[in-house]
Amino acid sequence: MAFTPPADFSGRPSSKREVRSARSRSLRTMAANWQLYVMIAPVVAYFIIFHYFPMYGVQIAFKDFIATKGITGSSWVGLKHFDQFFQSYYAARIILNTLGISLMQLVIGFPIPILLAIMLNEVRSSKFKRTVQTVTYAPHFLSSVVLVGMMVTFLSPRNGIVNLIIELFGGERVNFFTEPGWFKSLYVFSDVWQNMGWASIIYLAALAGIDPQQYEAATIDGASKLKKIMYITIPGLMPTAIILLILNVGTLMSVGFEKVFLMQNDLNLDSSEIISTYVYRKGLIGAQYSFSAAVGLFNSVINFILLISVNSLSRRVSKTSLW
């Protein structure tokens, strides 16, 4: 009697009966856990309606979009708008500004929450630890409008506390918001102050998962606190840190619009104009919908390539990746 395998080498069922049986089991599982599917349904609907369905409109980046003709009625122009952007005077400056802010934010803002989590993990006084956590978490809940308003008040050249301190030590007052050289530093360090506490929560959760017996064994062996941090704490944080680093690199070209736009003025435009604000000016204010769509699509494609590349590199080097 010939042997008939139940499935092919890919693991798929080899007969229609087995396919129907597997499908029936899946339906029974879904029916048994219908509450979970109901809970996740709004999230799935959100992404389909607001993230996937609008991707249909990406095609206007390759058309001369005219509102009266609609997307399908507008004529195709190929890569015309991409060529227009890369040949423009502003392209290099905008891309460099976006990369400059993102890289500075990554280099400075990424390790600080890790350091904060490690320091909080070493604190033995629960009262002091809760106080520090409350103080560092609170700025995260400030809106961009409130944060920029605070910066304008503190850095005011006339009566801002920062300039008063500078003048007290014999320096000259600085108009921080009108000097292009200060823009990136103001953006990055204010972002670090606002988000470092909130970003440290996930690292504290990772530290809570480290086996306490490792620290006890290290103490018995005579390891100092520094060695415990180097050989137990940091290796325990590395998988989480790598995943978050991949996600941060995947959004390297996506600097937040709101805060930059609020800090922006005509005098610091040379260092503050980034892709998102440029798309806003060209698309919504200038009504150049196809051109702004092309610039936005270029930004998204670069982020996608970075995410895939860094994830692949991480999987090969550290065996840790998103997928």
DRENTISE-434252 format. One record per atom (N, C-alpha, C): atom name; x, y, z. Coordinates in steps of 0.2 Angstrom, whole numbers, padded with zeros to 4 digits. Atoms other than C-alpha are relative to their C-alpha. Layout:
<atoms>
> a  east  north  up
> CA  X  Y  Z
...
</atoms>
This chain:
<atoms>
> a  east  north  up
> N  0004  -0006  0000
> CA  0000  0000  0000
> C  0004  0006  0000
> N  -0004  -0006  0001
> CA  0007  0017  -0005
> C  -0001  0005  0006
> N  0001  -0004  -0006
> CA  0010  0029  0009
> C  -0001  0007  -0003
> N  0002  -0007  0002
> CA  0002  0046  0007
> C  0001  0005  0006
> N  -0001  -0005  -0006
> CA  0009  0060  0018
> C  -0006  0005  0001
> N  0006  -0005  -0002
> CA  -0004  0071  0027
> C  0001  0007  -0002
> N  -0001  -0007  0002
> CA  0005  0087  0022
> C  0006  0000  -0005
> N  -0006  -0001  0004
> CA  0018  0093  0010
> C  0006  0003  0004
> N  -0005  -0002  -0004
> CA  0035  0099  0015
> C  0000  0007  0003
> N  0001  -0006  -0002
> CA  0029  0116  0018
> C  -0004  0000  0006
> N  0004  0001  -0006
> CA  0018  0110  0032
> C  -0007  0001  -0002
> N  0007  -0002  0002
> CA  0002  0114  0022
> C  -0004  -0007  -0001
> N  0004  0006  0001
> CA  -0012  0101  0022
> C  0000  -0002  -0007
> N  0000  0002  0007
> CA  -0012  0090  0007
> C  -0006  -0002  -0003
> N  0006  0002  0003
> CA  -0030  0086  0005
> C  -0005  0005  0002
> N  0005  -0004  -0001
> CA  -0046  0096  0004
> C  -0003  -0001  0007
> N  0003  0002  -0006
> CA  -0053  0087  0019
> C  0004  0003  0006
> N  -0004  -0002  -0005
> CA  -0038  0092  0030
> C  0000  0008  0000
> N  0001  -0007  0000
> CA  -0040  0110  0024
> C  -0006  0002  0003
> N  0006  -0001  -0003
> CA  -0058  0110  0029
> C  0000  -0001  0008
> N  -0001  0002  -0007
> CA  -0053  0102  0046
> C  0003  0006  0003
> N  -0004  -0006  -0003
> CA  -0040  0116  0049
> C  -0004  0006  0001
> N  0004  -0007  0000
> CA  -0052  0130  0044
> C  -0005  -0001  0006
> N  0005  0001  -0005
> CA  -0065  0122  0056
> C  0002  0001  0007
> N  -0004  -0001  -0006
> CA  -0053  0122  0070
> C  0001  0007  0002
> N  -0001  -0007  0000
> CA  -0049  0140  0067
> C  -0006  0004  0002
> N  0007  -0003  -0001
> CA  -0067  0145  0067
> C  -0002  -0001  0007
> N  0002  0001  -0007
> CA  -0070  0136  0083
> C  0004  0004  0005
> N  -0005  -0004  -0004
> CA  -0055  0144  0091
> C  -0003  0007  0001
> N  0002  -0007  0000
> CA  -0061  0161  0086
> C  -0007  0001  0004
> N  0006  0000  -0003
> CA  -0079  0157  0092
> C  0001  0000  0008
> N  -0001  0001  -0007
> CA  -0072  0152  0109
> C  0003  0006  0003
> N  -0004  -0006  -0003
> CA  -0062  0168  0111
> C  -0003  0006  -0004
> N  0003  -0006  0004
> CA  -0074  0180  0102
> C  0001  0007  0004
> N  -0001  -0007  -0003
> CA  -0072  0193  0116
> C  0006  0003  -0001
> N  -0006  -0003  0002
> CA  -0054  0195  0112
> C  0000  0003  -0007
> N  0001  -0003  0006
> CA  -0058  0198  0094
> C  -0004  0006  -0001
> N  0004  -0006  0000
> CA  -0071  0211  0098
> C  0004  0005  0003
> N  -0004  -0005  -0003
> CA  -0059  0220  0109
> C  0005  0003  -0005
> N  -0005  -0003  0005
> CA  -0046  0221  0095
> C  -0003  0003  -0007
> N  0004  -0002  0006
> CA  -0059  0225  0081
> C  0001  0007  -0001
> N  -0001  -0007  0001
> CA  -0058  0244  0084
> C  0007  0002  -0002
> N  -0007  -0001  0002
> CA  -0039  0244  0083
> C  0001  -0002  -0007
> N  -0001  0002  0007
> CA  -0039  0234  0067
> C  -0004  0005  -0005
> N  0004  -0004  0004
> CA  -0053  0245  0060
> C  0003  0007  -0001
> N  -0004  -0007  0000
> CA  -0043  0261  0065
> C  0005  0000  -0006
> N  -0005  0001  0005
> CA  -0028  0255  0055
> C  -0002  -0001  -0007
> N  0003  0001  0007
> CA  -0038  0250  0040
> C  -0003  0006  -0003
> N  0004  -0006  0002
> CA  -0048  0266  0039
> C  0005  0006  -0001
> N  -0004  -0006  0000
> CA  -0035  0279  0043
> C  0007  -0001  -0002
> N  -0007  0002  0002
> CA  -0018  0270  0038
> C  0000  -0003  -0007
> N  -0001  0004  0006
> CA  -0021  0258  0024
> C  -0005  0002  -0005
> N  0004  -0003  0005
> CA  -0036  0265  0015
> C  0002  0006  -0003
> N  -0003  -0006  0003
> CA  -0028  0282  0013
> C  0006  -0001  -0005
> N  -0005  0001  0004
> CA  -0014  0274  0004
> C  -0002  0000  -0007
> N  0003  -0001  0006
> CA  -0025  0274  -0011
> C  0002  0007  -0003
> N  -0002  -0007  0003
> CA  -0021  0293  -0013
> C  0007  0001  -0001
> N  -0007  -0001  0002
> CA  -0002  0290  -0014
> C  0001  0001  -0007
> N  -0001  0000  0008
> CA  -0004  0289  -0033
> C  0000  0007  -0002
> N  -0001  -0007  0003
> CA  -0006  0308  -0034
> C  0007  0003  0000
> N  -0007  -0002  0001
> CA  0012  0309  -0031
> C  0003  -0001  -0007
> N  -0002  0001  0007
> CA  0014  0303  -0049
> C  -0005  0003  -0005
> N  0005  -0004  0005
> CA  0000  0314  -0056
> C  0000  0007  0001
> N  0001  -0007  0000
> CA  -0004  0332  -0059
> C  -0007  0000  0003
> N  0006  0001  -0003
> CA  -0018  0331  -0046
> C  -0004  0007  -0001
> N  0005  -0006  0000
> CA  -0033  0343  -0050
> C  -0006  -0002  0004
> N  0006  0002  -0004
> CA  -0047  0343  -0037
> C  -0006  -0001  -0004
> N  0006  0001  0004
> CA  -0061  0345  -0050
> C  0000  -0007  -0004
> N  0000  0006  0004
> CA  -0055  0330  -0059
> C  0000  -0006  0004
> N  0000  0006  -0005
> CA  -0052  0319  -0044
> C  0007  -0004  -0001
> N  -0006  0004  0001
> CA  -0038  0306  -0042
> C  0000  -0004  -0006
> N  0000  0004  0006
> CA  -0043  0295  -0056
> C  0000  0004  -0007
> N  0000  -0004  0006
> CA  -0046  0309  -0068
> C  0006  0004  -0002
> N  -0006  -0004  0001
> CA  -0029  0318  -0066
> C  0005  -0004  -0004
> N  -0004  0003  0004
> CA  -0016  0315  -0078
> C  0007  -0003  0003
> N  -0006  0003  -0002
> CA  0000  0304  -0075
> C  0006  0004  -0002
> N  -0006  -0004  0002
> CA  0017  0313  -0075
> C  0006  -0003  0002
> N  -0006  0004  -0002
> CA  0028  0300  -0068
> C  0004  0003  0006
> N  -0005  -0003  -0006
> CA  0043  0306  -0057
> C  0001  0007  -0001
> N  0000  -0007  0001
> CA  0040  0324  -0062
> C  0001  0004  0007
> N  0000  -0004  -0006
> CA  0037  0330  -0044
> C  0006  -0002  0004
> N  -0006  0002  -0004
> CA  0052  0320  -0037
> C  0006  0004  -0003
> N  -0005  -0004  0003
> CA  0063  0328  -0050
> C  0000  0007  0002
> N  0001  -0007  -0002
> CA  0056  0345  -0045
> C  0003  0001  0007
> N  -0002  -0001  -0007
> CA  0060  0342  -0027
> C  0008  0000  0001
> N  -0007  0001  -0001
> CA  0078  0336  -0029
> C  0004  0005  -0004
> N  -0003  -0005  0003
> CA  0082  0349  -0041
> C  -0001  0007  0003
> N  0001  -0006  -0003
> CA  0076  0363  -0030
> C  0005  0002  0005
> N  -0006  -0002  -0004
> CA  0087  0374  -0020
> C  -0001  -0002  0008
> N  0001  0001  -0007
> CA  0079  0369  -0003
> C  0000  -0007  0002
> N  0000  0007  -0001
> CA  0080  0350  -0005
> C  0005  -0002  0005
> N  -0005  0003  -0004
> CA  0097  0347  0002
> C  0000  0003  0007
> N  0001  -0003  -0006
> CA  0094  0360  0016
> C  -0005  -0004  0005
> N  0005  0003  -0003
> CA  0078  0352  0021
> C  0002  -0007  0003
> N  -0002  0007  -0002
> CA  0085  0334  0021
> C  0005  0000  0005
> N  -0005  -0001  -0005
> CA  0100  0339  0031
> C  -0002  0002  0007
> N  0003  -0002  -0007
> CA  0090  0348  0044
> C  -0004  -0006  0003
> N  0003  0006  -0003
> CA  0079  0333  0046
> C  0004  -0005  0003
> N  -0005  0005  -0002
> CA  0093  0321  0047
> C  0004  0003  0006
> N  -0004  -0003  -0006
> CA  0103  0333  0059
> C  -0004  0000  0006
> N  0004  0001  -0006
> CA  0089  0334  0071
> C  -0001  -0007  0003
> N  0001  0007  -0002
> CA  0085  0316  0071
> C  0006  -0004  0003
> N  -0007  0003  -0003
> CA  0103  0310  0073
> C  0002  0003  0007
> N  -0002  -0003  -0006
> CA  0106  0322  0087
> C  -0005  -0002  0005
> N  0005  0003  -0004
> CA  0090  0316  0095
> C  0001  -0007  0002
> N  -0002  0007  -0001
> CA  0095  0298  0093
> C  0006  -0001  0004
> N  -0006  0000  -0004
> CA  0112  0301  0100
> C  0000  0002  0007
> N  0001  -0003  -0007
> CA  0107  0311  0115
> C  -0006  -0003  0003
> N  0007  0002  -0003
> CA  0089  0306  0118
> C  0000  -0007  0001
> N  0001  0007  -0001
> CA  0091  0287  0116
> C  0003  -0003  0006
> N  -0004  0003  -0006
> CA  0104  0283  0130
> C  -0003  0003  0006
> N  0002  -0003  -0006
> CA  0097  0295  0143
> C  -0005  -0004  0004
> N  0005  0004  -0003
> CA  0081  0285  0147
> C  0003  -0007  0003
> N  -0003  0007  -0002
> CA  0092  0269  0149
> C  0004  0002  0006
> N  -0004  -0002  -0006
> CA  0104  0278  0161
> C  -0005  0002  0006
> N  0005  -0002  -0005
> CA  0089  0285  0171
> C  -0003  -0006  0003
> N  0003  0006  -0002
> CA  0081  0268  0172
> C  0005  -0004  0005
> N  -0005  0004  -0004
> CA  0098  0260  0178
> C  0001  0004  0007
> N  -0001  -0004  -0006
> CA  0100  0274  0191
> C  -0006  -0001  0005
> N  0006  0001  -0004
> CA  0082  0272  0197
> C  0000  -0007  0003
> N  0000  0007  -0002
> CA  0084  0253  0198
> C  0005  -0001  0006
> N  -0005  0000  -0005
> CA  0099  0256  0210
> C  -0002  0003  0006
> N  0002  -0003  -0006
> CA  0090  0267  0222
> C  -0004  -0005  0005
> N  0004  0005  -0005
> CA  0084  0258  0238
> C  -0005  0004  0004
> N  0006  -0004  -0003
> CA  0073  0272  0245
> C  -0006  0000  -0004
> N  0006  0000  0004
> CA  0056  0269  0238
> C  -0003  0007  0000
> N  0003  -0006  0000
> CA  0050  0286  0243
> C  0004  0005  -0005
> N  -0004  -0004  0005
> CA  0064  0295  0234
> C  -0001  -0002  -0007
> N  0001  0003  0007
> CA  0062  0283  0219
> C  -0007  0003  -0003
> N  0007  -0002  0002
> CA  0043  0287  0218
> C  0000  0008  -0002
> N  0000  -0007  0001
> CA  0047  0306  0219
> C  0004  0002  -0006
> N  -0004  -0002  0006
> CA  0060  0306  0205
> C  -0004  -0003  -0006
> N  0005  0003  0006
> CA  0048  0295  0194
> C  -0005  0005  -0001
> N  0006  -0005  0001
> CA  0034  0308  0197
> C  0003  0006  -0004
> N  -0003  -0007  0003
> CA  0045  0323  0193
> C  0002  -0001  -0007
> N  -0002  0001  0007
> CA  0052  0315  0177
> C  -0005  -0002  -0005
> N  0005  0002  0004
> CA  0036  0308  0171
> C  -0005  0005  -0002
> N  0005  -0006  0001
> CA  0026  0324  0173
> C  0000  0004  -0007
> N  0000  -0004  0006
> CA  0033  0334  0158
> C  -0003  -0004  -0006
> N  0003  0004  0006
> CA  0027  0320  0146
> C  -0007  0002  -0002
> N  0007  -0001  0000
> CA  0009  0325  0149
> C  -0001  0008  -0002
> N  0000  -0007  0003
> CA  0013  0343  0143
> C  -0001  0000  -0007
> N  0001  -0001  0007
> CA  0006  0348  0126
> C  0006  0004  -0003
> N  -0005  -0003  0003
> CA  0018  0354  0113
> C  0000  0008  0001
> N  0001  -0007  0000
> CA  0010  0371  0114
> C  0002  0003  0007
> N  -0002  -0003  -0007
> CA  0013  0373  0133
> C  0007  -0001  0001
> N  -0008  0001  -0001
> CA  0031  0366  0132
> C  0003  0006  -0004
> N  -0003  -0005  0004
> CA  0035  0379  0118
> C  -0001  0007  0003
> N  0002  -0006  -0004
> CA  0026  0393  0128
> C  0005  0000  0006
> N  -0004  0000  -0006
> CA  0037  0388  0143
> C  0007  0002  -0002
> N  -0007  -0002  0003
> CA  0053  0389  0132
> C  0000  0007  -0002
> N  0000  -0007  0002
> CA  0048  0406  0125
> C  0001  0004  0007
> N  0000  -0004  -0006
> CA  0045  0413  0143
> C  0007  -0001  0003
> N  -0006  0001  -0004
> CA  0061  0405  0151
> C  0006  0003  -0004
> N  -0005  -0002  0004
> CA  0072  0410  0136
> C  -0001  0007  -0003
> N  0001  -0006  0002
> CA  0065  0427  0133
> C  0006  0005  0001
> N  -0006  -0004  -0001
> CA  0079  0440  0129
> C  -0001  0006  0004
> N  0001  -0006  -0004
> CA  0071  0453  0139
> C  -0001  -0002  0008
> N  0000  0002  -0007
> CA  0066  0445  0155
> C  -0001  -0008  0002
> N  0000  0007  -0001
> CA  0068  0426  0153
> C  0006  -0002  0006
> N  -0005  0001  -0005
> CA  0077  0418  0168
> C  0007  -0003  -0002
> N  -0006  0002  0003
> CA  0090  0410  0157
> C  0005  0006  -0002
> N  -0004  -0006  0002
> CA  0096  0427  0150
> C  0002  0004  0007
> N  -0002  -0003  -0006
> CA  0095  0434  0168
> C  0006  -0003  0003
> N  -0006  0003  -0003
> CA  0107  0421  0174
> C  0006  0001  -0004
> N  -0006  -0002  0004
> CA  0119  0424  0159
> C  0002  0007  0001
> N  -0002  -0007  -0001
> CA  0119  0442  0162
> C  0003  0001  0007
> N  -0003  0000  -0007
> CA  0122  0439  0181
> C  0007  -0002  0000
> N  -0007  0003  0001
> CA  0138  0430  0176
> C  0004  0004  -0005
> N  -0004  -0004  0004
> CA  0144  0444  0165
> C  -0001  -0001  -0008
> N  0001  0001  0007
> CA  0138  0437  0148
> C  -0005  0005  -0003
> N  0005  -0004  0003
> CA  0127  0445  0135
> C  -0006  -0004  -0002
> N  0006  0003  0002
> CA  0109  0441  0132
> C  -0001  -0003  -0007
> N  0000  0003  0006
> CA  0105  0429  0119
> C  -0008  -0001  -0002
> N  0007  0001  0002
> CA  0089  0428  0108
> C  0000  -0007  -0003
> N  -0001  0007  0002
> CA  0089  0409  0107
> C  -0005  -0001  -0006
> N  0005  0002  0005
> CA  0073  0408  0095
> C  0002  0003  -0007
> N  -0001  -0004  0006
> CA  0080  0420  0082
> C  0007  -0002  -0003
> N  -0006  0002  0003
> CA  0097  0412  0080
> C  0000  -0007  -0002
> N  0000  0006  0003
> CA  0098  0397  0068
> C  0004  -0006  0004
> N  -0004  0005  -0003
> CA  0112  0389  0077
> C  -0002  -0003  0007
> N  0003  0003  -0006
> CA  0102  0386  0093
> C  -0006  -0004  -0001
> N  0006  0003  0001
> CA  0087  0378  0085
> C  0000  -0007  0002
> N  -0001  0007  -0001
> CA  0093  0360  0085
> C  0001  -0002  0008
> N  -0001  0001  -0007
> CA  0099  0361  0103
> C  -0006  0001  0004
> N  0006  -0002  -0004
> CA  0083  0369  0110
> C  -0005  -0006  -0001
> N  0005  0005  0001
> CA  0073  0356  0101
> C  0001  -0007  0003
> N  -0002  0007  -0002
> CA  0083  0340  0106
> C  0000  0000  0008
> N  0000  0000  -0007
> CA  0086  0345  0124
> C  -0007  0001  0004
> N  0007  0000  -0003
> CA  0068  0350  0128
> C  -0004  -0006  -0001
> N  0004  0006  0001
> CA  0062  0334  0120
> C  0003  -0005  0005
> N  -0003  0005  -0005
> CA  0074  0324  0131
> C  -0003  0002  0007
> N  0003  -0002  -0007
> CA  0068  0334  0147
> C  -0007  -0003  0000
> N  0007  0002  0000
> CA  0050  0330  0142
> C  -0001  -0007  0000
> N  0002  0007  0001
> CA  0051  0312  0137
> C  0005  -0005  0004
> N  -0005  0005  -0002
> CA  0066  0304  0146
> C  -0004  -0004  0006
> N  0003  0004  -0006
> CA  0055  0299  0162
> C  -0005  -0005  -0003
> N  0005  0005  0003
> CA  0041  0291  0151
> C  0003  -0005  -0004
> N  -0003  0005  0004
> CA  0053  0282  0140
> C  0004  -0005  0004
> N  -0003  0004  -0005
> CA  0062  0275  0155
> C  -0004  -0006  0003
> N  0005  0005  -0003
> CA  0046  0265  0160
> C  0001  -0007  -0003
> N  -0001  0007  0004
> CA  0049  0251  0147
> C  0007  -0003  0003
> N  -0006  0003  -0002
> CA  0067  0249  0153
> C  0000  -0002  0007
> N  0001  0002  -0007
> CA  0062  0248  0171
> C  -0004  -0006  0000
> N  0003  0006  0001
> CA  0050  0235  0166
> C  0004  -0006  -0002
> N  -0005  0005  0002
> CA  0064  0225  0158
> C  0004  -0002  0006
> N  -0005  0001  -0005
> CA  0075  0227  0173
> C  -0004  -0004  0006
> N  0003  0004  -0005
> CA  0061  0220  0184
> C  -0001  -0007  -0002
> N  0001  0007  0002
> CA  0061  0204  0174
> C  0007  -0003  0001
> N  -0007  0003  -0001
> CA  0080  0201  0178
> C  -0001  -0004  0006
> N  0000  0005  -0006
> CA  0082  0186  0190
> C  0004  0003  0006
> N  -0003  -0003  -0005
> CA  0086  0193  0207
> C  0006  -0005  0003
> N  -0005  0005  -0002
> CA  0097  0177  0210
> C  0006  0002  -0003
> N  -0006  -0002  0003
> CA  0109  0184  0198
> C  0004  0005  0004
> N  -0004  -0005  -0005
> CA  0113  0199  0209
> C  0002  -0003  0006
> N  -0002  0003  -0006
> CA  0113  0188  0224
> C  0007  -0004  -0001
> N  -0006  0003  0002
> CA  0126  0177  0216
> C  0006  0004  -0001
> N  -0005  -0005  0001
> CA  0136  0192  0210
> C  0003  0003  0007
> N  -0002  -0003  -0006
> CA  0136  0199  0228
> C  0004  -0005  0004
> N  -0004  0005  -0003
> CA  0142  0182  0235
> C  0007  0000  -0003
> N  -0006  0000  0004
> CA  0156  0182  0222
> C  0004  0006  0001
> N  -0003  -0007  -0001
> CA  0161  0200  0228
> C  0000  0005  -0005
> N  0000  -0005  0005
> CA  0156  0209  0213
> C  -0003  0007  0003
> N  0002  -0006  -0002
> CA  0154  0228  0215
> C  -0006  0002  -0004
> N  0006  -0002  0003
> CA  0139  0238  0210
> C  0001  0002  -0007
> N  -0001  -0002  0007
> CA  0147  0244  0194
> C  0001  -0006  -0004
> N  0000  0006  0004
> CA  0151  0226  0189
> C  -0006  -0003  -0001
> N  0006  0002  0000
> CA  0134  0221  0193
> C  -0004  0003  -0006
> N  0003  -0004  0006
> CA  0128  0235  0181
> C  0002  -0003  -0007
> N  -0003  0002  0006
> CA  0140  0230  0168
> C  -0002  -0007  -0003
> N  0000  0007  0002
> CA  0138  0211  0168
> C  -0007  -0003  0001
> N  0006  0003  -0001
> CA  0120  0209  0173
> C  -0006  0005  -0002
> N  0006  -0005  0001
> CA  0109  0225  0172
> C  0000  0002  -0008
> N  0000  -0002  0008
> CA  0115  0231  0154
> C  -0001  -0006  -0004
> N  0002  0006  0005
> CA  0115  0213  0146
> C  -0008  -0001  0001
> N  0007  0001  0000
> CA  0097  0212  0153
> C  -0004  0005  -0004
> N  0004  -0005  0004
> CA  0092  0228  0145
> C  0001  0000  -0008
> N  -0002  -0001  0007
> CA  0100  0225  0128
> C  -0005  -0002  -0005
> N  0005  0002  0005
> CA  0086  0215  0119
> C  -0005  0006  0000
> N  0005  -0005  0000
> CA  0073  0229  0124
> C  0003  0006  -0003
> N  -0004  -0006  0002
> CA  0086  0243  0120
> C  0001  -0001  -0008
> N  -0001  0001  0008
> CA  0089  0235  0102
> C  -0006  0001  -0003
> N  0006  -0001  0003
> CA  0071  0234  0098
> C  -0002  0007  0000
> N  0002  -0007  0000
> CA  0068  0252  0103
> C  0004  0004  -0005
> N  -0004  -0003  0005
> CA  0083  0257  0093
> C  -0002  -0001  -0007
> N  0002  0002  0006
> CA  0077  0248  0078
> C  -0006  0005  -0002
> N  0006  -0004  0001
> CA  0060  0257  0080
> C  0002  0008  -0001
> N  -0002  -0007  0001
> CA  0069  0274  0082
> C  0003  0002  -0006
> N  -0004  -0001  0006
> CA  0080  0272  0067
> C  -0005  0000  -0006
> N  0006  0001  0005
> CA  0064  0267  0057
> C  -0004  0006  -0001
> N  0004  -0006  0001
> CA  0057  0284  0060
> C  0005  0006  0000
> N  -0006  -0005  0000
> CA  0074  0294  0058
> C  -0002  0006  -0004
> N  0002  -0006  0005
> CA  0066  0305  0044
> C  -0006  0003  0002
> N  0007  -0002  -0002
> CA  0050  0308  0054
> C  0001  0005  0006
> N  -0001  -0005  -0005
> CA  0054  0323  0065
> C  -0007  0003  0001
> N  0006  -0003  -0001
> CA  0038  0329  0074
> C  -0002  0007  -0003
> N  0002  -0007  0004
> CA  0028  0343  0065
> C  -0001  0005  0005
> N  0003  -0005  -0004
> CA  0019  0352  0079
> C  0006  0004  0004
> N  -0005  -0004  -0004
> CA  0034  0357  0090
> C  0005  0004  -0004
> N  -0004  -0004  0004
> CA  0045  0362  0076
> C  -0003  0006  -0003
> N  0004  -0005  0003
> CA  0031  0372  0068
> C  -0001  0006  0005
> N  0001  -0005  -0006
> CA  0028  0381  0085
> C  0007  0004  0001
> N  -0007  -0003  -0002
> CA  0047  0385  0087
> C  0003  0004  -0006
> N  -0003  -0003  0006
> CA  0049  0391  0069
> C  -0002  0007  -0001
> N  0002  -0006  0002
> CA  0050  0408  0063
> C  0005  0002  -0006
> N  -0003  -0002  0006
> CA  0057  0418  0048
> C  0008  0000  0001
> N  -0007  -0001  -0001
> CA  0074  0421  0056
> C  0004  -0007  0002
> N  -0003  0006  -0001
> CA  0078  0403  0061
> C  -0002  -0006  -0005
> N  0002  0004  0005
> CA  0071  0395  0045
> C  0005  -0004  -0003
> N  -0006  0003  0003
> CA  0088  0390  0038
> C  0001  -0007  0004
> N  -0002  0006  -0004
> CA  0090  0377  0052
> C  -0007  -0004  0003
> N  0007  0003  -0003
> CA  0071  0373  0057
> C  -0004  -0003  -0006
> N  0004  0003  0005
> CA  0064  0369  0040
> C  0001  -0007  -0001
> N  -0001  0008  0001
> CA  0061  0350  0039
> C  -0005  -0002  -0005
> N  0004  0002  0005
> CA  0052  0339  0028
> C  -0008  0001  0002
> N  0008  -0001  -0002
> CA  0035  0339  0038
> C  -0002  0007  -0001
> N  0003  -0007  0000
> CA  0034  0358  0039
> C  0000  0002  -0008
> N  -0001  -0001  0007
> CA  0040  0359  0020
> C  -0007  -0003  -0003
> N  0006  0003  0003
> CA  0026  0347  0015
> C  -0007  0004  0002
> N  0006  -0004  -0003
> CA  0013  0358  0026
> C  0000  0006  -0004
> N  0000  -0007  0004
> CA  0019  0374  0017
> C  -0002  -0001  -0007
> N  0002  0001  0007
> CA  0018  0367  0000
> C  -0007  -0003  -0001
> N  0006  0003  0001
> CA  0003  0356  0002
> C  -0006  0003  0002
> N  0006  -0003  -0003
> CA  -0009  0364  0013
> C  -0001  0008  -0002
> N  0000  -0008  0001
> CA  -0004  0383  0011
> C  0001  0001  -0007
> N  -0001  -0001  0007
> CA  0003  0382  -0007
> C  -0005  -0004  -0005
> N  0004  0004  0004
> CA  -0010  0369  -0013
> C  0003  -0004  -0005
> N  -0003  0005  0005
> CA  0003  0359  -0022
> C  0000  -0007  0002
> N  0001  0006  -0003
> CA  -0004  0343  -0017
> C  0004  -0006  -0003
> N  -0004  0005  0003
> CA  0005  0332  -0029
> C  0007  0000  0002
> N  -0007  -0001  -0001
> CA  0022  0339  -0026
> C  0001  -0002  0008
> N  -0001  0002  -0007
> CA  0019  0338  -0007
> C  -0001  -0007  0002
> N  0001  0007  0000
> CA  0013  0320  -0009
> C  0006  -0004  -0002
> N  -0006  0003  0002
> CA  0029  0316  -0018
> C  0005  0000  0005
> N  -0005  -0001  -0006
> CA  0040  0323  -0004
> C  -0002  -0004  0006
> N  0002  0004  -0005
> CA  0030  0314  0009
> C  0001  -0007  -0001
> N  -0001  0007  0001
> CA  0031  0298  0000
> C  0008  -0002  0000
> N  -0007  0001  -0001
> CA  0050  0300  -0002
> C  0002  -0001  0007
> N  -0002  0001  -0007
> CA  0051  0302  0017
> C  -0002  -0006  0002
> N  0002  0006  -0002
> CA  0041  0287  0020
> C  0004  -0006  -0003
> N  -0004  0005  0003
> CA  0051  0276  0008
> C  0007  -0001  0003
> N  -0006  0000  -0003
> CA  0067  0281  0016
> C  0000  -0003  0007
> N  0001  0003  -0006
> CA  0060  0277  0033
> C  -0001  -0008  0000
> N  0002  0007  0001
> CA  0054  0260  0027
> C  0007  -0004  -0002
> N  -0006  0003  0001
> CA  0071  0256  0020
> C  0005  0000  0006
> N  -0004  0000  -0006
> CA  0080  0261  0036
> C  -0002  -0005  0005
> N  0003  0005  -0005
> CA  0068  0250  0046
> C  0002  -0007  -0002
> N  -0002  0006  0003
> CA  0071  0235  0035
> C  0007  -0002  0001
> N  -0007  0001  0000
> CA  0090  0237  0034
> C  0002  -0001  0007
> N  -0003  0000  -0007
> CA  0093  0240  0053
> C  -0003  -0006  0003
> N  0003  0006  -0003
> CA  0081  0226  0058
> C  0004  -0006  -0003
> N  -0004  0005  0003
> CA  0091  0214  0046
> C  0007  0000  0003
> N  -0006  -0001  -0003
> CA  0107  0220  0053
> C  0000  -0003  0007
> N  0000  0002  -0007
> CA  0102  0218  0071
> C  -0001  -0008  0000
> N  0002  0007  0000
> CA  0095  0200  0067
> C  0007  -0004  -0001
> N  -0006  0003  0001
> CA  0112  0195  0060
> C  0005  0001  0005
> N  -0005  -0001  -0005
> CA  0123  0203  0073
> C  -0002  -0002  0007
> N  0002  0002  -0007
> CA  0113  0201  0089
> C  -0005  -0005  0001
> N  0005  0004  0000
> CA  0100  0189  0085
> C  -0007  0002  0003
> N  0006  -0003  -0003
> CA  0087  0201  0091
> C  -0003  0005  -0006
> N  0003  -0004  0005
> CA  0074  0209  0079
> C  -0007  0000  0001
> N  0008  0000  0000
> CA  0056  0214  0076
> C  -0003  -0006  -0003
> N  0003  0006  0003
> CA  0053  0200  0065
> C  0006  -0005  -0003
</atoms>
